[in-house]
Amino acid sequence: MPRNRVIYQSEALYVGPTPSTGANPAGGSDFDARVKQLHRVQTANYSFNIERTDVNQFGELAAIDRVNLDTPTVTLDFSYLLANLQNERALGFVVDGSYTCVKNLIDKSHDDKNYFIRTAKEGVDAIGDEGENSDAKSSTIALGNGFITSYSTEAAVGGFPTATVNVEALNM
């Protein structure tokens, strides 16, 4: 049966180390070697763009081929409500106050991450759907080797503080 729509309750966003085996070449704690769910996510959008170049030749009006000369551009944009810094820790930021928060991103020890968007079966909440049959009708989209290109926070009187993250990945 085709899926009619995907609503917010059916999707969950996860982040994990690269390579996907969880073996962290830069070392790190057990927390760094696990795929973690990002909580309080408000929006998540992903896309890819493939640039093609026309191949023309004399004697023919239409292009004879369209070839890929560049790698595809894969993007992921998401926002979440700020709370206890666990999302930031999972994203690779230093949250214990020992260094600047972007130390791991600058020294490239935790800048490369894999991102996963899991879609639960229709009518089931993605959070808490971890029973033995939970993967029977769920699907996952993986964005590999993602690098944070932008991270911003916003707070306003009368509103929740939010963080917005933009990621560019090498594959999907």
N, C-alpha and C positions, 0 to 999 in steps of 0.2 A: 504494500500500500504506500503510495507516495506521501511524503511529508508535506503538509499544507503550509506550515509556518514554523518558525523557530522563535520562541519568546524568551525573555531574559531568565526565567526560572530553569530553562533547560540547558544553559551553557555555563561552563566554568573555565577559568583561565589558570594555567599552571606555568611555572618556570622551573627549569632545571639546568644542570651544568652541561658543558660540552667536554668531551664527546658524550653521546647519549648513553654510554655504558655507565656513566657516573664516576668514572675514574678521573679525578681532577689532577691534571699534570702539574699544577702549581701548588699542590698540597691543599691544606685547609681542613676544616672540621667536618664531622659527619653531616652537619646541617648543610654544608656546601655541596655534598655529594648526593643529595636527594632531590627529587622533583617535588616542588612545593606548590600548593594552591595559593593563588593570590586572593585575598578576601576583600569584601566590600567593593567589588568591581561594579562600576556604574555603566560603562560603555566599553566595547571592544570591537574594533573594525580592522579587517585585514584585507589586503589586496595584492595583486601582482600585475606587473606591466611588462610586456615583451615587445621590445622595439624591433621592427622588421625593416629591412632595406630592400627596395625594389631592384630587380636585376632586369635591365632593358638591353635590347640589341637592335641594330639597324634592320629595317625591313619588317618589324612587327610593332604595332601600335601599343598593345598591352604588354605589361611586364611578363617575362617568362618565368620568374620565380620571385619569392619573397624570403629572404634568408635572415637568420639571427646573427648579428655581428657582435652584439653586446650581451652580457649576462642579464637575465631578468631582474627586475627590481621588485623585491618583496617587502611590504611594509605592514606593520602592526601598530595601531594606535589604541590606547586604552586609558581609562581614568578610573580612579578609585577614591574612596573616602579615607582620609588620613586617620590613623589611630595609634597603634603601638609599635611602629617601625618594623614589624615583621615582614611586610611586603618589601620595604626598602632593603632589608637584610637579604631577602631572597633574590632581589634584583642585583645584588653585588655591592651595595653601599656599606660603608663601615658605620655602625650605629652605636658602638660602645663608647665613643668619645675619645678613644686613644689616638686617632689620627683624623685628618680631614675626611669627610664622608665620601669623597670621590677617589680616595687613595687607590683602592682596588681597581677602579676603572682606568686611572691614569697609568698605573704600573702594569696594566693588562693581565693581572692575575685572575680577575673575575669579570672581565668586560664582555666575554663571549658566552651567550646563553642560548638554550633551546626553549622555545615557547610552544605551548600546547593549548588548543581550544577544544574542550570535550563537549559534545552535544549529547545529552541523555535522551533516552527514548521518550516519545511524545507522552505528555501528561505526568511526567516524573520530574521532581526537582533534581538538579544536578548535584547539589550538596546533600549528602546523606544517602545518595544512591550508590552504595558500595557493597551491596549484597552479592551473592554468588552468581546471580543472573543479570547483574547490572550492565555488563558489556554486551548483552545479547543484541540489543538494538541501538547501542550508542555508537558514536563515531568520533574520531579525533583528527584534527588538522594540526600538523606540526610545522613550525617555522624554525628551521635549523640555523645555527650560527648567527644569532641575532645580536646586534649591537645597539645600545641606547644612543639615539641621535639627539633627543631632547627630553628633558625632565623639568617640569615646572609645577609649582604649587600655587594655590589661590585660596584665600580666606576672606570672608566678608561677614559683617555683623548680621546676625540672623540667619546665617547659612552654615553648611558644613564645610570644613576645609577639605579641599580635594587636591589630588596630584594627577597630572596628565603626563603620560609617557609615550614617546614615539620611538619605534624600533625599526631598523632596516636589517633584513635577514638575507642570507646568501641562497637559501633554498626553501621550498615549501612542499 
